[in-house]
């Protein structure tokens, strides 16, 4: 016993297209070549004029320039404890990385971690000591 599939019917791609579709397509293409009337709700207006000022005005605006004041030099900590704290905060991650990369053992990597955390905590704890009396820069940048 063989089962034959049912007849799918005529293929929609093989069917003849009605002439109405061709005529509609030709009218659409013909309308694209000229001005399209969009009805009473849309007005045919010329494009808006340029919103940018003339280039010479822009050049004058940017030629003024802004010269920021000279930044104060970075202060090097004078006490040895602060220098060790900076060395631990900046050098600790390098020691940890080298300890893991070269397999120097967990002791070296742990020492780097302790130096990083200790140096960072020390620098944060002494942060308020470096603000001059009467000045509070805690609200952000000074303009």
N, C-alpha and C positions, 0 to 999 in steps of 0.2 A: 504494500500500500504506500503510495507516494502522495505527499501533500504538496499541492502547488500553492504558492503565495497568491493572495488576491491581487487583482489588477489595480495598480495605483491610480489609474485614470490618466487624463491628459496632463502632460508636463506644462506647468504655467509659463515656462520660458519659451516653449514652442508656440504658444498661442499668438495669434495675430493681435497686435495692438490696435485699438480703435483709432480712427482718424481724429477723434476729439482730443486725444492726448497729444498728438503731434501738433495740432492747431494751438492747443493751450501752451505747449512748450515754445512754439514760434512766437506767440504773443509775449511771453515772459522775456525771451531773449531780446525782442524788439524794444520792450520797455526799458531794458537796462542801458540802452545806448543813449537815452536822453534824460530830461528832467522828469522825475516821477511826482505826480500829484498825490500828496498824502492826505488830502481832505482839509476840512475847515479847522481842524484842531492843531494843525501844524502849519506854520508860516514859512514861506521861502525867504530866508534872510541871508544876507552875505555873511561870510565867516567873521568872527570877532576880530577886532584889531589886536595887534601885539600887546601883551600885558607886561612885557619886560621893558624897562627903561632903555634908552639908547646906550650903546656900549661905552661911550665916553663917561657917562655918569657912573657906571659900574667901576670903571678904571679909577676914577677919582675916589670912590668910596674905599676901594681896597688899597689905594696908594697911601692912605693915612697911616696904616700900620699900627702895631702895638709893640712897644718895647717893654718886656717884663723887667722888673727890677732884678738886680744881681742877687743870686741866691747866696745865703750865708754859707761859709765853708763848713764841711762836716767836722764835728769835734771828735777827736780821738779820746777815748776814755783814759783818764789819768791814773785811776787806781787799778791794781793788778787783778782784783776780783772781777771787775767789769770786763777786763780784757779776757780773762779765762771764760767768763760767761758767753762772750761773743764767740770765742773759739769753740766752745762746746756747742752752741746753737748752730753755728755754721759748719763746723768740722765734724760734728757727731754723725750727720747723715752720710758723709763721705766715708767715715770709719765703718759704719754699718754696711754700706754697699761693698766696700773692699773686703770686709769680713765674710760676707755671703758669697761674693764672686770667687775669691781665692780659697775658700774653705778653711779659714783660719780658726774656726771654732766659734761656738756660741758665746764664749766669754768676751771676745773682741766685739762682736755685734751687740751684745748686751751692754757693754761699756759705752759704745757709740749711742745707743738708745738712751741710756741714763744721762750722758753728757748733753744730748739734744734737749731732753725734757728739763733737766736741771738748769741749763743755760737759759732756755726760753722762760722758765718760771722766774728765775732771778731777774732777768731783764724786764719782765712785765711788773714784777713787784717794785722795782726801783724807777718805774716810768714817771711817776708823779714828782719825784725829786728833781727832775730836770726842767720842769716848767717854772719860769721866773715868777716870783711872788706878784700877785695882782693880775696875772694874765691867765685866762682860762680858754684854751683852744679845744675844748671838748665838744663844741657844737659843729665843728666842720671847718671848712676853709675860710680864710679871712680874705675878703674882697676889698 
